[in-house]
Amino acid sequence: MSNPALVFSSVPSGRFPQPGKDLVVKELPLPDGEGVLVRIQLASLDPFLRSQLREPSSAWTYQPALPVGEPLCTSAVGTVVRSDAAHVLPLGETVWLARVPLARYVLLEVSVAANRRLVVPIGRFVKAYSLDAGHWLGVLGVPGLTGFAGLYECGRPKAGETIFVSSAAGTVGLTVAYFSKRDGLRVVGSAGSTDKADWLRRTGLFDDAFVFGRQDSHETGEASLRRAAPEGLDLHFASVGGAQLCAAAACMKVHGRIVVCDAIDEYGGGGGGSNNTGGADDEPGGAAAPEVRWLWQPVVYKRLTISGFLVTDLAGKYMASFQQQMHEGIERDGGLPRIAPLHVAHGLDKAAEAFGDLFRCGKVMGKLLVQPSDS
């Protein structure tokens, strides 16, 4: 048996890690010793992983820097293929793993395998709901909880309000839209391509969707947002930052709320450039995007509230409610997993390129996952 892993080889010089240079596939020793051996079925590729690929002296994010030479660590789902603690995790069980090396196999110490904050058996739910296990890395997992907790803790949505969701075709954005629509809000979203914007409208979760700052359009991103929300915004759930955040501030109503979940525009070293809205230079929202205008004047004269959050701070408060409401939705009509797509890169050799696609507008629909084995 081989055990390939995706390893951090060098600090990227640009915005995206280069496959074969910054991220390389290397063989790791097969895990040995007592414990629970898990073969990884799917692993999560998330934007925040980019913030770990930096020099240790760079402190532009709360995430610790990953040492060069170490495999990426992420959440995953897998199957128990050997167990020295069958009373904890039996052979054949499907498990969710909070943080493991991005490799084909991982060995869990028995104490770790028994920790239900780090390892959760999900096999019975996968069977009962006939769902892809990958959804536990998406809308049923931490990304879904992130959208849910941020929306209710910081956004305080009310029926009849209008919310603008940036990066709306991602897992967090879809979760925010799902619960906002359920609660009677008018929902508008931005996406990285016309295909994605069209798809968002077809989901039934969005009243309108658009491409922010399209290169083939004379309409600015702010103008597109004003057209989608002519009466203004009560709430903005921000995952991109940059020009989209500034446009949202300009379109907010007095006493509007902005929930900052992420700022993908700034990934890659603390700033994506004054005119970058989250895309590569050759993508919509990249170098040709309208310049970021002022942000703080609207905050002052509209008396806006801007709230940042970390899901780790809110998980204990919202996890039970999130799980209950997600499961009720699944039992009722299939819920959000019925809508949310999974985008799978097959093989670790495809993972680095797919990871860069997260930051190239329009390249990834839904939750990005990698299957460590291409078989």
Secondary structure, DSSP 8 states (H G I E B T S, - for coil): ---EEEEE-S--SSSS--BTTTEEEEE-----SSSEEEEEEEEE--GGGGGGSS-TT--SSSS----TTSB-EEEEEEEEEEES-TTTS-TT-EEEEEEEESBSEEEE-HHHHT-TTTEEE-HHHHHHHT--GGGGGTTTSHHHHHHHHHIIIII---TT-EEEESSTTSHHHHHHHHHHHHTT-EEEEEESSHHHHHHHHHTTS-SEEEETT-TT-SS-HHHHHHHH-TT-EEEEEESS-HHHHHHHHHHEEEEEEEEE---GGGTTTT---TT--SS-TTSTTSTTS-----SHHHHHHTT-EEEE--HHHHHHHHHHHHHHHHHHHHHHH-TGGGT--EEEEESGGGHHHHHHHTTSTTS--SEEEEESS--
